[in-house]
Amino acid sequence: MRYGEIARRIREETKRLNALADELERIEEATPKTDKTLEAPHNKMLMSVNETAEALSLSKTTVYNLIHRDDFPSVRIGGRTLINVKKLQEWLDNQSDIWVD
């Protein structure tokens, strides 16, 4: 096989790989992000209602409504209601994909 033939094949393969890479990038951009890992502010063990609402992209009213559920991982310490981050992640993982309060 001559060097010219090898170079031609490499260019063809490179074009094919670039087309595949472009297609993978289009698929990735079109795919909804499904990372459901909760990020607590500053690696806290407990979050306030405000922090929980922000982390879950919910209103404070919705979080307060969730606090009244028996299965929601909240605790009262002094006069504050706090949410256990680790248990909240477990609670979220156990919820169905679509839920309404």
Backbone torsions as a table, in degrees:
resi	resn	phi	psi	omega
1	MET	NA	135.9	-178.2
2	ARG	-84.8	159.6	179.4
3	TYR	-61.8	-36.5	178.8
4	GLY	-62.4	-41.0	177.9
5	GLU	-65.7	-41.5	178.3
6	ILE	-62.4	-45.0	179.6
7	ALA	-61.5	-42.1	179.1
8	ARG	-62.0	-44.6	179.8
9	ARG	-64.5	-39.3	178.2
10	ILE	-63.5	-43.3	178.8
11	ARG	-62.8	-41.0	178.8
12	GLU	-63.7	-44.6	-179.8
13	GLU	-66.0	-37.8	177.9
14	THR	-62.9	-42.3	177.3
15	LYS	-61.7	-43.3	-180.0
16	ARG	-63.3	-44.8	179.9
17	LEU	-66.3	-38.3	177.0
18	ASN	-64.0	-39.3	178.1
19	ALA	-64.6	-40.8	177.4
20	LEU	-65.0	-41.8	178.6
21	ALA	-62.4	-41.9	177.7
22	ASP	-61.9	-42.3	179.5
23	GLU	-64.6	-41.3	177.7
24	LEU	-63.1	-39.9	177.4
25	GLU	-64.4	-40.3	177.4
26	ARG	-63.8	-41.1	179.4
27	ILE	-64.4	-44.4	-179.4
28	GLU	-62.1	-41.7	179.8
29	GLU	-66.8	-31.1	-178.2
30	ALA	-85.2	-14.7	-177.3
31	THR	-84.0	126.1	178.9
32	PRO	-64.6	144.2	178.3
33	LYS	-73.4	130.5	-176.7
34	THR	-121.5	19.2	178.3
35	ASP	-69.5	113.5	-176.3
36	LYS	-103.5	17.0	-179.4
37	THR	-76.8	127.5	-179.8
38	LEU	-79.1	132.5	177.0
39	GLU	-107.8	107.7	178.8
40	ALA	-80.8	143.2	178.2
41	PRO	-62.4	127.6	174.1
42	HIS	55.6	35.5	177.5
43	ASN	53.5	39.6	179.6
44	LYS	-72.9	153.1	173.7
45	MET	-85.9	-31.4	-179.7
46	LEU	-126.6	144.5	177.0
47	MET	-121.6	150.5	174.4
48	SER	-75.6	171.0	176.5
49	VAL	-59.9	-44.0	179.3
50	ASN	-60.5	-46.0	-179.9
51	GLU	-64.1	-39.4	178.9
52	THR	-65.4	-44.3	178.6
53	ALA	-59.5	-43.5	179.6
54	GLU	-66.5	-44.5	-178.4
55	ALA	-63.2	-34.5	-177.6
56	LEU	-96.1	-1.5	-176.0
57	SER	56.9	45.9	178.4
58	LEU	-122.4	165.9	174.6
59	SER	-80.0	160.0	176.1
60	LYS	-62.1	-36.8	179.2
61	THR	-59.7	-42.4	178.8
62	THR	-64.1	-42.2	178.7
63	VAL	-63.1	-43.2	177.0
64	TYR	-60.5	-38.7	176.5
65	ASN	-64.2	-39.1	178.2
66	LEU	-65.6	-35.3	-178.9
67	ILE	-58.8	-29.8	-179.6
68	HIS	-78.0	-7.3	175.8
69	ARG	-78.2	142.0	-178.9
70	ASP	-65.6	-29.7	-175.2
71	ASP	-91.5	-1.7	-178.5
72	PHE	-83.2	133.4	-171.0
73	PRO	-83.2	68.5	177.5
74	SER	-112.5	154.7	177.5
75	VAL	-134.8	152.5	174.6
76	ARG	-105.3	125.6	175.8
77	ILE	-128.7	114.9	-173.1
78	GLY	63.2	-129.2	178.5
79	GLY	-97.6	7.7	-175.6
80	ARG	-104.9	145.1	171.7
81	THR	-103.5	124.2	-178.5
82	LEU	-124.3	156.1	-176.7
83	ILE	-117.2	128.4	178.7
84	ASN	-73.2	118.6	-173.9
85	VAL	-64.2	-47.0	-178.3
86	LYS	-62.6	-45.7	180.0
87	LYS	-69.9	-30.2	176.3
88	LEU	-64.6	-42.3	178.2
89	GLN	-61.2	-42.9	177.8
90	GLU	-62.8	-43.3	179.2
91	TRP	-60.4	-45.6	178.6
92	LEU	-60.6	-42.7	-179.8
93	ASP	-62.6	-27.8	-178.6
94	ASN	-87.8	-7.2	-179.9
95	GLN	-81.0	152.6	174.8
96	SER	-69.0	164.7	-178.1
97	ASP	-62.5	-30.8	-179.7
98	ILE	-125.8	124.4	176.7
99	TRP	-141.6	151.0	-178.7
100	VAL	-125.3	138.2	178.5
101	ASP	-92.6	NA	NA
